[in-house]
Amino acid sequence: MSKYEIIIYWSEIDNAYITEVPELSGCMADGKTYSEALKNTETVIAEWLETACSLNREIPAPRGKLIYA
C-alpha cells in the first residue's frame, strides 16, 4: 500500500473513477469502480517509482497527513 496521497473522484465525462497522485508528477489512473481505480493507482505508483529509479530521478518523500485542512 502506497504512502502517497491519492485523490479519487468520479468523472461523468469518462464514466469512470479518476485518481491523481499529486506528489508524483503525471501519476494518474482510472477504473470503472472505486476499488479498480485504487488498485490501478497502486500499480501506476509502483511503475512511476521504478521508472524514476531507472532514470536516476529524484523521488519525492511522501508528505503524509496534513496538519490542517
ZAKOL-788148 format. One record per residue: residue in three letters; y, x, z of N, C-alpha, C in turn; residue number from 1. Coordinates in Angstrom, 1 decimal, always signed. Each point is the difference from the previous one (the first is absolute). Example, Ala and Ser with C-alpha at 12.3 -4.5 7.8 and 13.67 -1.06 7.14 Angstrom:
<marses>
MARSE   resn       nv       nu       nw      cav      cau      caw       cv       cu       cw   resi
MARSE    ALA     -5.7    +13.2     +7.8     +1.2     -0.9     +0.0     +1.2     +0.9     +0.0      1
MARSE    SER     +1.1     -0.4     -0.7     +1.1     +0.9     +0.0     +1.1     -0.8     +0.8      2
</marses>
This chain:
<marses>
MARSE   resn       nv       nu       nw      cav      cau      caw       cv       cu       cw   resi
MARSE    MET     -1.2     +0.8     +0.0     +1.2     -0.8     +0.0     +1.2     +0.9     +0.0      1
MARSE    SER     +1.0     -0.3     -0.9     +1.2     +0.8     -0.1     +0.9     -0.2     +1.1      2
MARSE    LYS     +0.8     +1.0     +0.3     +1.0     -0.1     +1.0     +1.4     -0.2     -0.6      3
MARSE    TYR     +0.1     -0.2     -1.3     +1.2     -0.2     -0.7     +0.4     -1.5     +0.0      4
MARSE    GLU     +1.3     -0.3     +0.1     +0.4     -1.4     -0.1     -0.3     -0.6     -1.3      5
MARSE    ILE     -0.5     -1.2     +0.0     -0.4     -0.8     -1.2     +0.8     -1.3     +0.1      6
MARSE    ILE     +0.7     -0.2     -1.1     +0.7     -1.3     -0.1     -0.8     -0.9     -1.0      7
MARSE    ILE     -0.3     -1.2     +0.4     -0.8     -0.9     -0.9     +0.7     -1.3     -0.1      8
MARSE    TYR     +0.0     -0.5     -1.3     +0.6     -1.3     -0.2     -0.6     -0.7     -1.2      9
MARSE    TRP     +0.2     -1.3     -0.1     -0.6     -0.8     -1.1     +1.0     +0.0     -1.2     10
MARSE    SER     -0.5     +0.2     -1.2     +0.9     +0.0     -1.2     -0.5     -1.2     -0.8     11
MARSE    GLU     +0.9     -1.0     -0.2     -0.3     -1.1     -0.8     -0.1     +0.4     -1.5     12
MARSE    ILE     +0.9     +0.9     -0.4     +0.0     +0.5     -1.4     -1.4     +0.6     -0.3     13
MARSE    ASP     -0.5     +0.9     +0.9     -1.3     +0.7     -0.3     -1.2     -0.8     +0.5     14
MARSE    ASN     +0.3     -1.1     +0.7     -1.1     -0.8     +0.6     -1.0     +0.9     +0.8     15
MARSE    ALA     +0.6     +0.9     +0.8     -0.8     +1.0     +0.8     +0.8     +0.4     +1.2     16
MARSE    TYR     -0.7     +0.6     +0.9     +0.7     +0.7     +1.1     +0.4     +1.4     -0.5     17
MARSE    ILE     +1.2     +0.4     +0.3     +0.5     +1.4     -0.3     +0.2     +0.8     +1.2     18
MARSE    THR     -0.4     +1.2     +0.0     +0.2     +0.9     +1.1     +0.9     +1.2     -0.4     19
MARSE    GLU     +0.8     +0.5     +1.0     +0.8     +1.2     -0.3     -0.2     +0.9     +1.3     20
MARSE    VAL     +0.0     +1.3     -0.3     -0.1     +1.0     +1.1     +1.3     +0.8     -0.1     21
MARSE    PRO     +1.1     -0.4     +0.8     +1.3     +0.6     -0.2     +0.0     +1.5     +0.2     22
MARSE    GLU     -0.8     +0.5     +0.9     +0.1     +1.4     +0.3     -0.6     +0.9     -1.1     23
MARSE    LEU     -0.8     -0.6     -0.9     -0.7     +0.7     -1.1     +0.6     -0.5     -1.3     24
MARSE    SER     +0.9     +0.7     -0.6     +0.7     -0.4     -1.2     -0.9     -0.5     -1.1     25
MARSE    GLY     +0.3     -1.3     -0.4     -0.8     -0.5     -1.1     -1.4     -0.6     +0.3     26
MARSE    CYS     -0.3     +0.1     +1.3     -1.3     -0.4     +0.4     +0.0     -1.6     +0.2     27
MARSE    MET     -0.7     -0.7     -0.9     -0.1     -1.4     +0.0     -1.4     -0.5     -0.4     28
MARSE    ALA     -0.3     -1.2     +0.3     -1.3     -0.6     -0.4     +0.2     -1.5     +0.0     29
MARSE    ASP     -1.1     -0.7     -0.5     +0.0     -1.4     +0.0     -1.4     -0.5     +0.2     30
MARSE    GLY     -0.1     -1.4     +0.2     -1.3     -0.6     +0.1     +0.1     -1.5     +0.0     31
MARSE    LYS     -1.0     -0.7     -0.4     +0.0     -1.4     -0.1     +0.0     -0.7     +1.4     32
MARSE    THR     -0.6     +0.8     +1.0     +0.1     -0.5     +1.4     +0.7     +1.0     +0.9     33
MARSE    TYR     +0.4     -0.4     +1.2     +0.6     +0.9     +0.9     -0.9     +1.2     +0.3     34
MARSE    SER     -1.3     -0.3     +0.3     -0.9     +1.0     +0.3     -0.3     +1.0     -1.1     35
MARSE    GLU     +0.0     -0.5     -1.2     -0.3     +0.8     -1.2     +1.2     +0.9     -0.2     36
MARSE    ALA     +1.2     -0.5     +0.2     +1.2     +0.8     -0.2     +0.1     +1.2     +1.0     37
MARSE    LEU     -0.4     -0.4     +1.2     +0.0     +1.1     +1.1     -1.0     +1.0     -0.3     38
MARSE    LYS     -1.2     -0.4     -0.4     -1.1     +1.0     -0.3     +0.5     +0.9     -1.2     39
MARSE    ASN     +0.6     -0.6     -1.0     +0.4     +0.7     -1.2     +1.1     +1.0     +0.4     40
MARSE    THR     +0.8     -0.4     +1.0     +1.1     +0.9     +0.5     -0.6     +1.2     +0.7     41
MARSE    GLU     -1.0     -0.2     +0.8     -0.6     +1.2     +0.6     -0.6     +1.0     -1.0     42
MARSE    THR     -0.6     -0.5     -1.1     -0.5     +0.8     -1.0     +1.2     +0.8     -0.7     43
MARSE    VAL     +1.0     -0.7     -0.3     +1.2     +0.6     -0.7     +0.7     +1.1     +0.9     44
MARSE    ILE     +0.0     -0.3     +1.3     +0.6     +1.0     +0.9     -0.9     +1.2     +0.0     45
MARSE    ALA     -1.2     -0.1     +0.1     -0.9     +1.2     +0.0     +0.1     +0.8     -1.3     46
MARSE    GLU     +0.1     -0.7     -1.1     +0.2     +0.6     -1.3     +1.4     +0.7     -0.1     47
MARSE    TRP     +1.0     -0.6     +0.5     +1.4     +0.5     +0.1     +0.0     +1.3     +0.7     48
MARSE    LEU     -0.7     +0.0     +1.2     +0.0     +1.2     +0.9     -0.8     +1.1     -0.7     49
MARSE    GLU     -1.1     -0.3     -0.6     -0.9     +1.0     -0.7     +0.8     +0.6     -1.2     50
MARSE    THR     +0.7     -0.8     -0.7     +0.8     +0.5     -1.1     +1.1     +1.0     +0.5     51
MARSE    ALA     +0.7     -0.5     +1.0     +1.1     +0.8     +0.6     -0.6     +1.4     +0.4     52
MARSE    CYS     -1.1     +0.0     +0.7     -0.7     +1.2     +0.4     -0.3     +0.9     -1.1     53
MARSE    SER     -0.6     -0.5     -1.1     -0.4     +0.8     -1.1     +1.2     +0.6     -0.8     54
MARSE    LEU     +1.2     -0.7     +0.2     +1.2     +0.5     -0.7     +0.9     +0.8     +1.0     55
MARSE    ASN     -0.5     +0.3     +1.2     +0.7     +0.7     +1.0     +1.4     -0.7     +0.3     56
MARSE    ARG     +0.0     -1.3     +0.0     +1.2     -0.7     +0.3     +0.0     -0.3     +1.5     57
MARSE    GLU     +1.2     -0.2     +0.6     +0.2     -0.3     +1.4     -0.5     -1.4     +0.2     58
MARSE    ILE     -0.8     -0.2     +1.1     -0.5     -1.3     +0.4     +0.8     -0.4     +1.2     59
MARSE    PRO     +0.7     -1.1     -0.1     +0.8     -0.5     +1.2     -0.9     -0.4     +1.1     60
MARSE    ALA     +0.4     +0.3     +1.3     -0.7     -0.5     +1.1     +0.2     -1.5     +0.2     61
MARSE    PRO     -0.9     -0.7     +0.5     +0.2     -1.5     +0.2     +1.1     -0.1     +1.1     62
MARSE    ARG     +0.9     -0.9     -0.2     +1.1     -0.2     +0.9     -0.4     -0.8     +1.3     63
MARSE    GLY     -1.0     -0.8     -0.2     -0.5     -0.8     +1.2     +0.9     -1.2     +0.2     64
MARSE    LYS     -0.2     -0.5     +1.2     +0.7     -1.3     +0.3     +1.5     +0.2     +0.2     65
MARSE    LEU     +0.8     -1.0     -0.5     +1.4     +0.1     +0.2     +0.4     -0.4     +1.5     66
MARSE    ILE     +1.0     +0.7     +0.5     +0.4     -0.3     +1.4     +0.7     -1.3     +0.1     67
MARSE    TYR     +0.7     -0.4     -1.1     +0.7     -1.3     -0.1     -0.1     -0.6     -1.4     68
MARSE    ALA     +0.2     -1.3     +0.0     +0.0     -0.6     -1.4     +1.1     -0.9     -0.1     69
</marses>
